[in-house]
Amino acid sequence: MNVIADFCVVPLGVGVSVSKYVVACQEIFDGLGLKSHLHAYGTNVEGEWETVFGALKQCHEKIHDMGAPRITTTVKLGTRTDRKQTMDDKLQSVHEKL
């Protein structure tokens, strides 16, 4: 099943800047061939359910390996069965109406 996920992974106990952790997760998404879009407070990722959630697990593992003792993550996700829809489709629909 295809899923579009929006999530924000926040390492705790590592100081104020988290950009190196964002980079680490982005490298995981790229390595798995997942389409992703960074935004100011998180990341959108689309792909097969198992791959997306496996990537999120890998992000947690990598961030812990980088020294973060705790991580909090928020996740929103959507699936459809009536038709195929990508992140780009959703954005294009809004831009056409602007």
Gaussian input, Z-matrix of N, CA and C with variables (Angstrom, degrees):
# hf/3-21g

backbone

0 1
 N
 C     1     B1
 C     2     B2     1     A1
 N     3     B3     2     A2     1     D1
 C     4     B4     3     A3     2     D2
 C     5     B5     4     A4     3     D3
 N     6     B6     5     A5     4     D4
 C     7     B7     6     A6     5     D5
 C     8     B8     7     A7     6     D6
 N     9     B9     8     A8     7     D7
 C    10    B10     9     A9     8     D8
 C    11    B11    10    A10     9     D9
 N    12    B12    11    A11    10    D10
 C    13    B13    12    A12    11    D11
 C    14    B14    13    A13    12    D12
 N    15    B15    14    A14    13    D13
 C    16    B16    15    A15    14    D14
 C    17    B17    16    A16    15    D15
 N    18    B18    17    A17    16    D16
 C    19    B19    18    A18    17    D17
 C    20    B20    19    A19    18    D18
 N    21    B21    20    A20    19    D19
 C    22    B22    21    A21    20    D20
 C    23    B23    22    A22    21    D21
 N    24    B24    23    A23    22    D22
 C    25    B25    24    A24    23    D23
 C    26    B26    25    A25    24    D24
 N    27    B27    26    A26    25    D25
 C    28    B28    27    A27    26    D26
 C    29    B29    28    A28    27    D27
 N    30    B30    29    A29    28    D28
 C    31    B31    30    A30    29    D29
 C    32    B32    31    A31    30    D30
 N    33    B33    32    A32    31    D31
 C    34    B34    33    A33    32    D32
 C    35    B35    34    A34    33    D33
 N    36    B36    35    A35    34    D34
 C    37    B37    36    A36    35    D35
 C    38    B38    37    A37    36    D36
 N    39    B39    38    A38    37    D37
 C    40    B40    39    A39    38    D38
 C    41    B41    40    A40    39    D39
 N    42    B42    41    A41    40    D40
 C    43    B43    42    A42    41    D41
 C    44    B44    43    A43    42    D42
 N    45    B45    44    A44    43    D43
 C    46    B46    45    A45    44    D44
 C    47    B47    46    A46    45    D45
 N    48    B48    47    A47    46    D46
 C    49    B49    48    A48    47    D47
 C    50    B50    49    A49    48    D48
 N    51    B51    50    A50    49    D49
 C    52    B52    51    A51    50    D50
 C    53    B53    52    A52    51    D51
 N    54    B54    53    A53    52    D52
 C    55    B55    54    A54    53    D53
 C    56    B56    55    A55    54    D54
 N    57    B57    56    A56    55    D55
 C    58    B58    57    A57    56    D56
 C    59    B59    58    A58    57    D57
 N    60    B60    59    A59    58    D58
 C    61    B61    60    A60    59    D59
 C    62    B62    61    A61    60    D60
 N    63    B63    62    A62    61    D61
 C    64    B64    63    A63    62    D62
 C    65    B65    64    A64    63    D63
 N    66    B66    65    A65    64    D64
 C    67    B67    66    A66    65    D65
 C    68    B68    67    A67    66    D66
 N    69    B69    68    A68    67    D67
 C    70    B70    69    A69    68    D68
 C    71    B71    70    A70    69    D69
 N    72    B72    71    A71    70    D70
 C    73    B73    72    A72    71    D71
 C    74    B74    73    A73    72    D72
 N    75    B75    74    A74    73    D73
 C    76    B76    75    A75    74    D74
 C    77    B77    76    A76    75    D75
 N    78    B78    77    A77    76    D76
 C    79    B79    78    A78    77    D77
 C    80    B80    79    A79    78    D78
 N    81    B81    80    A80    79    D79
 C    82    B82    81    A81    80    D80
 C    83    B83    82    A82    81    D81
 N    84    B84    83    A83    82    D82
 C    85    B85    84    A84    83    D83
 C    86    B86    85    A85    84    D84
 N    87    B87    86    A86    85    D85
 C    88    B88    87    A87    86    D86
 C    89    B89    88    A88    87    D87
 N    90    B90    89    A89    88    D88
 C    91    B91    90    A90    89    D89
 C    92    B92    91    A91    90    D90
 N    93    B93    92    A92    91    D91
 C    94    B94    93    A93    92    D92
 C    95    B95    94    A94    93    D93
 N    96    B96    95    A95    94    D94
 C    97    B97    96    A96    95    D95
 C    98    B98    97    A97    96    D96
 N    99    B99    98    A98    97    D97
 C   100   B100    99    A99    98    D98
 C   101   B101   100   A100    99    D99
 N   102   B102   101   A101   100   D100
 C   103   B103   102   A102   101   D101
 C   104   B104   103   A103   102   D102
 N   105   B105   104   A104   103   D103
 C   106   B106   105   A105   104   D104
 C   107   B107   106   A106   105   D105
 N   108   B108   107   A107   106   D106
 C   109   B109   108   A108   107   D107
 C   110   B110   109   A109   108   D108
 N   111   B111   110   A110   109   D109
 C   112   B112   111   A111   110   D110
 C   113   B113   112   A112   111   D111
 N   114   B114   113   A113   112   D112
 C   115   B115   114   A114   113   D113
 C   116   B116   115   A115   114   D114
 N   117   B117   116   A116   115   D115
 C   118   B118   117   A117   116   D116
 C   119   B119   118   A118   117   D117
 N   120   B120   119   A119   118   D118
 C   121   B121   120   A120   119   D119
 C   122   B122   121   A121   120   D120
 N   123   B123   122   A122   121   D121
 C   124   B124   123   A123   122   D122
 C   125   B125   124   A124   123   D123
 N   126   B126   125   A125   124   D124
 C   127   B127   126   A126   125   D125
 C   128   B128   127   A127   126   D126
 N   129   B129   128   A128   127   D127
 C   130   B130   129   A129   128   D128
 C   131   B131   130   A130   129   D129
 N   132   B132   131   A131   130   D130
 C   133   B133   132   A132   131   D131
 C   134   B134   133   A133   132   D132
 N   135   B135   134   A134   133   D133
 C   136   B136   135   A135   134   D134
 C   137   B137   136   A136   135   D135
 N   138   B138   137   A137   136   D136
 C   139   B139   138   A138   137   D137
 C   140   B140   139   A139   138   D138
 N   141   B141   140   A140   139   D139
 C   142   B142   141   A141   140   D140
 C   143   B143   142   A142   141   D141
 N   144   B144   143   A143   142   D142
 C   145   B145   144   A144   143   D143
 C   146   B146   145   A145   144   D144
 N   147   B147   146   A146   145   D145
 C   148   B148   147   A147   146   D146
 C   149   B149   148   A148   147   D147
 N   150   B150   149   A149   148   D148
 C   151   B151   150   A150   149   D149
 C   152   B152   151   A151   150   D150
 N   153   B153   152   A152   151   D151
 C   154   B154   153   A153   152   D152
 C   155   B155   154   A154   153   D153
 N   156   B156   155   A155   154   D154
 C   157   B157   156   A156   155   D155
 C   158   B158   157   A157   156   D156
 N   159   B159   158   A158   157   D157
 C   160   B160   159   A159   158   D158
 C   161   B161   160   A160   159   D159
 N   162   B162   161   A161   160   D160
 C   163   B163   162   A162   161   D161
 C   164   B164   163   A163   162   D162
 N   165   B165   164   A164   163   D163
 C   166   B166   165   A165   164   D164
 C   167   B167   166   A166   165   D165
 N   168   B168   167   A167   166   D166
 C   169   B169   168   A168   167   D167
 C   170   B170   169   A169   168   D168
 N   171   B171   170   A170   169   D169
 C   172   B172   171   A171   170   D170
 C   173   B173   172   A172   171   D171
 N   174   B174   173   A173   172   D172
 C   175   B175   174   A174   173   D173
 C   176   B176   175   A175   174   D174
 N   177   B177   176   A176   175   D175
 C   178   B178   177   A177   176   D176
 C   179   B179   178   A178   177   D177
 N   180   B180   179   A179   178   D178
 C   181   B181   180   A180   179   D179
 C   182   B182   181   A181   180   D180
 N   183   B183   182   A182   181   D181
 C   184   B184   183   A183   182   D182
 C   185   B185   184   A184   183   D183
 N   186   B186   185   A185   184   D184
 C   187   B187   186   A186   185   D185
 C   188   B188   187   A187   186   D186
 N   189   B189   188   A188   187   D187
 C   190   B190   189   A189   188   D188
 C   191   B191   190   A190   189   D189
 N   192   B192   191   A191   190   D190
 C   193   B193   192   A192   191   D191
 C   194   B194   193   A193   192   D192
 N   195   B195   194   A194   193   D193
 C   196   B196   195   A195   194   D194
 C   197   B197   196   A196   195   D195
 N   198   B198   197   A197   196   D196
 C   199   B199   198   A198   197   D197
 C   200   B200   199   A199   198   D198
 N   201   B201   200   A200   199   D199
 C   202   B202   201   A201   200   D200
 C   203   B203   202   A202   201   D201
 N   204   B204   203   A203   202   D202
 C   205   B205   204   A204   203   D203
 C   206   B206   205   A205   204   D204
 N   207   B207   206   A206   205   D205
 C   208   B208   207   A207   206   D206
 C   209   B209   208   A208   207   D207
 N   210   B210   209   A209   208   D208
 C   211   B211   210   A210   209   D209
 C   212   B212   211   A211   210   D210
 N   213   B213   212   A212   211   D211
 C   214   B214   213   A213   212   D212
 C   215   B215   214   A214   213   D213
 N   216   B216   215   A215   214   D214
 C   217   B217   216   A216   215   D215
 C   218   B218   217   A217   216   D216
 N   219   B219   218   A218   217   D217
 C   220   B220   219   A219   218   D218
 C   221   B221   220   A220   219   D219
 N   222   B222   221   A221   220   D220
 C   223   B223   222   A222   221   D221
 C   224   B224   223   A223   222   D222
 N   225   B225   224   A224   223   D223
 C   226   B226   225   A225   224   D224
 C   227   B227   226   A226   225   D225
 N   228   B228   227   A227   226   D226
 C   229   B229   228   A228   227   D227
 C   230   B230   229   A229   228   D228
 N   231   B231   230   A230   229   D229
 C   232   B232   231   A231   230   D230
 C   233   B233   232   A232   231   D231
 N   234   B234   233   A233   232   D232
 C   235   B235   234   A234   233   D233
 C   236   B236   235   A235   234   D234
 N   237   B237   236   A236   235   D235
 C   238   B238   237   A237   236   D236
 C   239   B239   238   A238   237   D237
 N   240   B240   239   A239   238   D238
 C   241   B241   240   A240   239   D239
 C   242   B242   241   A241   240   D240
 N   243   B243   242   A242   241   D241
 C   244   B244   243   A243   242   D242
 C   245   B245   244   A244   243   D243
 N   246   B246   245   A245   244   D244
 C   247   B247   246   A246   245   D245
 C   248   B248   247   A247   246   D246
 N   249   B249   248   A248   247   D247
 C   250   B250   249   A249   248   D248
 C   251   B251   250   A250   249   D249
 N   252   B252   251   A251   250   D250
 C   253   B253   252   A252   251   D251
 C   254   B254   253   A253   252   D252
 N   255   B255   254   A254   253   D253
 C   256   B256   255   A255   254   D254
 C   257   B257   256   A256   255   D255
 N   258   B258   257   A257   256   D256
 C   259   B259   258   A258   257   D257
 C   260   B260   259   A259   258   D258
 N   261   B261   260   A260   259   D259
 C   262   B262   261   A261   260   D260
 C   263   B263   262   A262   261   D261
 N   264   B264   263   A263   262   D262
 C   265   B265   264   A264   263   D263
 C   266   B266   265   A265   264   D264
 N   267   B267   266   A266   265   D265
 C   268   B268   267   A267   266   D266
 C   269   B269   268   A268   267   D267
 N   270   B270   269   A269   268   D268
 C   271   B271   270   A270   269   D269
 C   272   B272   271   A271   270   D270
 N   273   B273   272   A272   271   D271
 C   274   B274   273   A273   272   D272
 C   275   B275   274   A274   273   D273
 N   276   B276   275   A275   274   D274
 C   277   B277   276   A276   275   D275
 C   278   B278   277   A277   276   D276
 N   279   B279   278   A278   277   D277
 C   280   B280   279   A279   278   D278
 C   281   B281   280   A280   279   D279
 N   282   B282   281   A281   280   D280
 C   283   B283   282   A282   281   D281
 C   284   B284   283   A283   282   D282
 N   285   B285   284   A284   283   D283
 C   286   B286   285   A285   284   D284
 C   287   B287   286   A286   285   D285
 N   288   B288   287   A287   286   D286
 C   289   B289   288   A288   287   D287
 C   290   B290   289   A289   288   D288
 N   291   B291   290   A290   289   D289
 C   292   B292   291   A291   290   D290
 C   293   B293   292   A292   291   D291

   B1=1.4466
   B2=1.5225
   B3=1.3268
   B4=1.4552
   B5=1.5196
   B6=1.3314
   B7=1.4578
   B8=1.5216
   B9=1.3244
   B10=1.4574
   B11=1.5181
   B12=1.3332
   B13=1.4555
   B14=1.5179
   B15=1.3096
   B16=1.4579
   B17=1.5091
   B18=1.3117
   B19=1.4533
   B20=1.5113
   B21=1.3127
   B22=1.4530
   B23=1.5252
   B24=1.3235
   B25=1.4562
   B26=1.5257
   B27=1.3365
   B28=1.4640
   B29=1.5265
   B30=1.3358
   B31=1.4570
   B32=1.5265
   B33=1.3138
   B34=1.4641
   B35=1.5259
   B36=1.3126
   B37=1.4523
   B38=1.5092
   B39=1.3527
   B40=1.4662
   B41=1.5341
   B42=1.3139
   B43=1.4554
   B44=1.5129
   B45=1.3233
   B46=1.4617
   B47=1.5279
   B48=1.3169
   B49=1.4613
   B50=1.5300
   B51=1.3294
   B52=1.4682
   B53=1.5250
   B54=1.3202
   B55=1.4609
   B56=1.5286
   B57=1.3375
   B58=1.4726
   B59=1.5289
   B60=1.3216
   B61=1.4670
   B62=1.5301
   B63=1.3243
   B64=1.4692
   B65=1.5245
   B66=1.3191
   B67=1.4706
   B68=1.5297
   B69=1.3183
   B70=1.4682
   B71=1.5215
   B72=1.3344
   B73=1.4724
   B74=1.5217
   B75=1.3306
   B76=1.4573
   B77=1.5281
   B78=1.3153
   B79=1.4668
   B80=1.5270
   B81=1.3167
   B82=1.4719
   B83=1.5222
   B84=1.3356
   B85=1.4688
   B86=1.5211
   B87=1.3321
   B88=1.4627
   B89=1.5159
   B90=1.3265
   B91=1.4596
   B92=1.5147
   B93=1.3270
   B94=1.4681
   B95=1.5220
   B96=1.3309
   B97=1.4616
   B98=1.5151
   B99=1.3313
   B100=1.4688
   B101=1.5155
   B102=1.3155
   B103=1.4559
   B104=1.5196
   B105=1.3319
   B106=1.4547
   B107=1.5183
   B108=1.3266
   B109=1.4593
   B110=1.5166
   B111=1.3194
   B112=1.4581
   B113=1.5204
   B114=1.3162
   B115=1.4579
   B116=1.5137
   B117=1.3107
   B118=1.4611
   B119=1.5214
   B120=1.3311
   B121=1.4605
   B122=1.5163
   B123=1.3396
   B124=1.4443
   B125=1.5133
   B126=1.3150
   B127=1.4556
   B128=1.5188
   B129=1.3300
   B130=1.4598
   B131=1.5197
   B132=1.3187
   B133=1.4666
   B134=1.5199
   B135=1.3230
   B136=1.4655
   B137=1.5133
   B138=1.3401
   B139=1.4545
   B140=1.5114
   B141=1.3090
   B142=1.4540
   B143=1.5281
   B144=1.3232
   B145=1.4647
   B146=1.5307
   B147=1.3394
   B148=1.4608
   B149=1.5179
   B150=1.3267
   B151=1.4609
   B152=1.5192
   B153=1.3344
   B154=1.4668
   B155=1.5235
   B156=1.3240
   B157=1.4592
   B158=1.5262
   B159=1.3242
   B160=1.4641
   B161=1.5218
   B162=1.3299
   B163=1.4684
   B164=1.5168
   B165=1.3132
   B166=1.4607
   B167=1.5324
   B168=1.3226
   B169=1.4677
   B170=1.5278
   B171=1.3256
   B172=1.4627
   B173=1.5267
   B174=1.3297
   B175=1.4702
   B176=1.5252
   B177=1.3214
   B178=1.4654
   B179=1.5314
   B180=1.3231
   B181=1.4587
   B182=1.5252
   B183=1.3324
   B184=1.4630
   B185=1.5277
   B186=1.3364
   B187=1.4657
   B188=1.5300
   B189=1.3245
   B190=1.4674
   B191=1.5311
   B192=1.3415
   B193=1.4656
   B194=1.5309
   B195=1.3292
   B196=1.4712
   B197=1.5267
   B198=1.3299
   B199=1.4545
   B200=1.5100
   B201=1.3219
   B202=1.4653
   B203=1.5222
   B204=1.3373
   B205=1.4576
   B206=1.5299
   B207=1.3493
   B208=1.4690
   B209=1.5240
   B210=1.3333
   B211=1.4653
   B212=1.5156
   B213=1.3243
   B214=1.4594
   B215=1.5246
   B216=1.3158
   B217=1.4602
   B218=1.5193
   B219=1.3301
   B220=1.4639
   B221=1.5229
   B222=1.3261
   B223=1.4589
   B224=1.5258
   B225=1.3261
   B226=1.4608
   B227=1.5173
   B228=1.3256
   B229=1.4531
   B230=1.5160
   B231=1.3087
   B232=1.4579
   B233=1.5123
   B234=1.3222
   B235=1.4576
   B236=1.5199
   B237=1.3208
   B238=1.4677
   B239=1.5139
   B240=1.3255
   B241=1.4619
   B242=1.5188
   B243=1.3430
   B244=1.4653
   B245=1.5211
   B246=1.3525
   B247=1.4588
   B248=1.5163
   B249=1.3261
   B250=1.4692
   B251=1.5263
   B252=1.3307
   B253=1.4585
   B254=1.5227
   B255=1.3218
   B256=1.4572
   B257=1.5269
   B258=1.3142
   B259=1.4689
   B260=1.5215
   B261=1.3390
   B262=1.4665
   B263=1.5205
   B264=1.3305
   B265=1.4670
   B266=1.5228
   B267=1.3207
   B268=1.4624
   B269=1.5303
   B270=1.3243
   B271=1.4619
   B272=1.5272
   B273=1.3256
   B274=1.4600
   B275=1.5220
   B276=1.3110
   B277=1.4601
   B278=1.5255
   B279=1.3225
   B280=1.4658
   B281=1.5280
   B282=1.3218
   B283=1.4652
   B284=1.5325
   B285=1.3286
   B286=1.4669
   B287=1.5170
   B288=1.3110
   B289=1.4639
   B290=1.5301
   B291=1.3236
   B292=1.4695
   B293=1.5255
   A1=108.21
   A2=116.60
   A3=121.84
   A4=109.41
   A5=116.39
   A6=121.94
   A7=109.00
   A8=115.45
   A9=122.01
   A10=105.78
   A11=115.73
   A12=120.89
   A13=110.43
   A14=115.26
   A15=122.61
   A16=106.02
   A17=116.63
   A18=117.14
   A19=111.91
   A20=113.22
   A21=122.63
   A22=107.59
   A23=115.82
   A24=122.67
   A25=107.41
   A26=116.54
   A27=120.74
   A28=109.86
   A29=116.66
   A30=119.12
   A31=109.59
   A32=116.82
   A33=121.85
   A34=109.58
   A35=115.77
   A36=120.67
   A37=113.62
   A38=117.20
   A39=120.49
   A40=112.82
   A41=117.23
   A42=119.95
   A43=111.24
   A44=115.38
   A45=121.20
   A46=112.70
   A47=118.21
   A48=121.72
   A49=110.50
   A50=115.90
   A51=120.19
   A52=112.21
   A53=118.44
   A54=121.17
   A55=113.12
   A56=118.06
   A57=118.35
   A58=111.24
   A59=117.39
   A60=121.28
   A61=110.74
   A62=115.28
   A63=120.35
   A64=109.20
   A65=116.48
   A66=121.28
   A67=110.44
   A68=116.90
   A69=120.51
   A70=111.11
   A71=117.12
   A72=120.32
   A73=110.83
   A74=117.30
   A75=120.35
   A76=110.66
   A77=116.93
   A78=120.48
   A79=111.54
   A80=116.74
   A81=120.52
   A82=109.73
   A83=117.76
   A84=120.81
   A85=110.69
   A86=115.64
   A87=119.79
   A88=111.06
   A89=116.57
   A90=121.03
   A91=113.34
   A92=116.19
   A93=121.02
   A94=112.40
   A95=117.02
   A96=120.91
   A97=113.94
   A98=117.11
   A99=120.52
   A100=110.35
   A101=115.94
   A102=120.79
   A103=107.30
   A104=116.61
   A105=119.85
   A106=110.39
   A107=114.88
   A108=123.05
   A109=107.91
   A110=116.20
   A111=120.28
   A112=108.95
   A113=116.75
   A114=121.14
   A115=107.48
   A116=117.62
   A117=121.29
   A118=113.86
   A119=118.22
   A120=120.41
   A121=113.08
   A122=116.54
   A123=118.88
   A124=112.57
   A125=115.14
   A126=123.05
   A127=109.83
   A128=116.07
   A129=121.85
   A130=107.14
   A131=116.57
   A132=122.12
   A133=108.06
   A134=115.76
   A135=118.83
   A136=109.78
   A137=114.63
   A138=121.10
   A139=110.19
   A140=114.75
   A141=119.64
   A142=109.66
   A143=115.83
   A144=123.63
   A145=111.84
   A146=116.56
   A147=120.63
   A148=111.79
   A149=116.96
   A150=120.96
   A151=111.13
   A152=116.61
   A153=120.78
   A154=110.73
   A155=117.06
   A156=119.12
   A157=112.11
   A158=116.97
   A159=120.06
   A160=111.02
   A161=116.53
   A162=120.81
   A163=110.80
   A164=116.82
   A165=120.00
   A166=110.79
   A167=116.35
   A168=120.04
   A169=110.25
   A170=116.46
   A171=120.08
   A172=111.43
   A173=117.05
   A174=120.48
   A175=110.25
   A176=116.57
   A177=119.89
   A178=110.54
   A179=116.53
   A180=119.97
   A181=111.34
   A182=116.57
   A183=121.41
   A184=111.47
   A185=116.64
   A186=120.36
   A187=110.64
   A188=117.98
   A189=119.98
   A190=109.95
   A191=117.14
   A192=120.73
   A193=111.91
   A194=116.19
   A195=121.22
   A196=111.80
   A197=117.25
   A198=120.12
   A199=116.76
   A200=118.51
   A201=119.76
   A202=109.55
   A203=117.33
   A204=119.10
   A205=113.39
   A206=116.19
   A207=120.73
   A208=109.00
   A209=114.85
   A210=121.16
   A211=107.59
   A212=115.86
   A213=120.22
   A214=107.44
   A215=116.33
   A216=121.19
   A217=110.26
   A218=115.69
   A219=120.78
   A220=107.65
   A221=115.71
   A222=121.24
   A223=109.58
   A224=115.44
   A225=122.44
   A226=105.85
   A227=117.70
   A228=118.69
   A229=111.36
   A230=113.47
   A231=119.88
   A232=111.09
   A233=114.46
   A234=121.58
   A235=108.00
   A236=115.73
   A237=121.47
   A238=108.92
   A239=115.81
   A240=120.05
   A241=111.64
   A242=116.92
   A243=119.66
   A244=112.90
   A245=117.28
   A246=120.79
   A247=109.19
   A248=115.18
   A249=120.77
   A250=108.23
   A251=116.25
   A252=120.80
   A253=108.71
   A254=115.82
   A255=121.41
   A256=110.24
   A257=115.55
   A258=119.81
   A259=109.72
   A260=116.42
   A261=120.04
   A262=111.58
   A263=117.68
   A264=121.12
   A265=110.77
   A266=116.06
   A267=120.86
   A268=110.93
   A269=116.53
   A270=120.27
   A271=111.54
   A272=116.39
   A273=120.41
   A274=111.09
   A275=117.94
   A276=121.68
   A277=110.87
   A278=116.77
   A279=120.19
   A280=111.20
   A281=117.03
   A282=120.55
   A283=111.75
   A284=117.30
   A285=120.53
   A286=111.13
   A287=117.03
   A288=120.84
   A289=112.63
   A290=117.18
   A291=120.28
   A292=111.83
   D1=133.63
   D2=176.85
   D3=-79.37
   D4=142.34
   D5=179.94
   D6=-136.94
   D7=144.56
   D8=168.42
   D9=-110.94
   D10=122.36
   D11=-176.70
   D12=-120.15
   D13=145.17
   D14=172.42
   D15=-122.40
   D16=122.78
   D17=179.65
   D18=-144.99
   D19=158.95
   D20=179.46
   D21=-132.75
   D22=112.67
   D23=179.55
   D24=-98.42
   D25=122.51
   D26=-176.73
   D27=-121.42
   D28=107.79
   D29=175.02
   D30=-73.55
   D31=137.79
   D32=179.83
   D33=-110.46
   D34=146.11
   D35=177.91
   D36=81.81
   D37=22.29
   D38=-176.93
   D39=-122.71
   D40=8.49
   D41=-177.22
   D42=98.09
   D43=-168.69
   D44=-172.22
   D45=-85.15
   D46=-42.46
   D47=-176.25
   D48=-80.93
   D49=133.20
   D50=179.11
   D51=-122.51
   D52=8.98
   D53=-174.24
   D54=-58.83
   D55=-35.79
   D56=-179.40
   D57=-66.60
   D58=-27.36
   D59=177.59
   D60=-76.24
   D61=-35.81
   D62=175.03
   D63=-62.44
   D64=-44.56
   D65=178.29
   D66=-59.55
   D67=-43.93
   D68=-179.71
   D69=-59.43
   D70=-43.12
   D71=178.37
   D72=-67.66
   D73=-40.85
   D74=179.31
   D75=-60.09
   D76=-38.96
   D77=177.57
   D78=-64.17
   D79=-34.62
   D80=176.40
   D81=-65.95
   D82=-46.66
   D83=179.36
   D84=-59.45
   D85=-46.70
   D86=-179.78
   D87=-61.45
   D88=-42.35
   D89=-179.23
   D90=-63.47
   D91=-28.55
   D92=178.71
   D93=-91.48
   D94=-0.87
   D95=179.82
   D96=74.15
   D97=21.99
   D98=179.34
   D99=-83.32
   D100=142.80
   D101=174.12
   D102=-82.20
   D103=130.22
   D104=-179.65
   D105=-142.30
   D106=154.56
   D107=175.92
   D108=-133.35
   D109=119.72
   D110=173.79
   D111=-76.15
   D112=146.28
   D113=168.91
   D114=-138.44
   D115=177.59
   D116=-168.96
   D117=-59.67
   D118=-29.80
   D119=-176.36
   D120=-128.91
   D121=33.49
   D122=177.49
   D123=158.34
   D124=-161.60
   D125=-177.06
   D126=-142.36
   D127=137.45
   D128=170.10
   D129=-99.16
   D130=136.36
   D131=178.88
   D132=-136.10
   D133=139.60
   D134=175.00
   D135=-128.57
   D136=146.85
   D137=178.42
   D138=163.20
   D139=-168.56
   D140=178.04
   D141=-68.81
   D142=142.04
   D143=-175.64
   D144=-46.63
   D145=-54.16
   D146=-175.64
   D147=-62.08
   D148=-37.94
   D149=-179.03
   D150=-69.31
   D151=-44.04
   D152=-179.89
   D153=-63.05
   D154=-47.39
   D155=-178.57
   D156=-72.50
   D157=-30.04
   D158=172.62
   D159=-64.85
   D160=-38.35
   D161=177.67
   D162=-65.10
   D163=-40.70
   D164=178.43
   D165=-62.91
   D166=-40.22
   D167=176.14
   D168=-62.67
   D169=-43.55
   D170=178.33
   D171=-61.83
   D172=-36.87
   D173=176.64
   D174=-60.50
   D175=-46.94
   D176=178.98
   D177=-60.24
   D178=-46.16
   D179=-179.56
   D180=-60.75
   D181=-44.57
   D182=-179.02
   D183=-64.39
   D184=-44.59
   D185=-179.01
   D186=-64.93
   D187=-39.43
   D188=174.45
   D189=-62.47
   D190=-42.60
   D191=178.09
   D192=-61.46
   D193=-27.31
   D194=179.37
   D195=-81.55
   D196=-1.40
   D197=174.01
   D198=110.82
   D199=-0.42
   D200=178.50
   D201=-76.06
   D202=121.43
   D203=-179.35
   D204=-76.29
   D205=-23.96
   D206=-178.98
   D207=-140.79
   D208=151.76
   D209=176.13
   D210=-140.18
   D211=136.45
   D212=170.43
   D213=-118.87
   D214=136.42
   D215=-176.93
   D216=-132.57
   D217=134.40
   D218=171.38
   D219=-108.26
   D220=141.19
   D221=-177.02
   D222=-135.29
   D223=132.77
   D224=167.41
   D225=-123.42
   D226=140.48
   D227=179.56
   D228=-146.33
   D229=157.91
   D230=178.58
   D231=-141.18
   D232=144.30
   D233=174.96
   D234=-132.93
   D235=157.37
   D236=177.19
   D237=-136.17
   D238=145.90
   D239=173.20
   D240=-116.83
   D241=-12.25
   D242=-176.92
   D243=-80.74
   D244=-26.30
   D245=177.36
   D246=-166.94
   D247=163.74
   D248=176.78
   D249=-81.60
   D250=134.05
   D251=178.59
   D252=-143.89
   D253=133.53
   D254=179.59
   D255=-105.04
   D256=171.11
   D257=175.00
   D258=-60.21
   D259=-42.23
   D260=179.66
   D261=-62.31
   D262=-38.89
   D263=177.07
   D264=-58.57
   D265=-44.40
   D266=-178.07
   D267=-63.97
   D268=-42.64
   D269=179.18
   D270=-67.89
   D271=-42.47
   D272=179.96
   D273=-60.39
   D274=-40.13
   D275=179.57
   D276=-59.05
   D277=-41.89
   D278=179.05
   D279=-70.60
   D280=-44.83
   D281=-178.61
   D282=-61.84
   D283=-34.97
   D284=178.30
   D285=-65.19
   D286=-27.09
   D287=-177.97
   D288=-89.39
   D289=-11.65
   D290=-179.90
   D291=-76.12

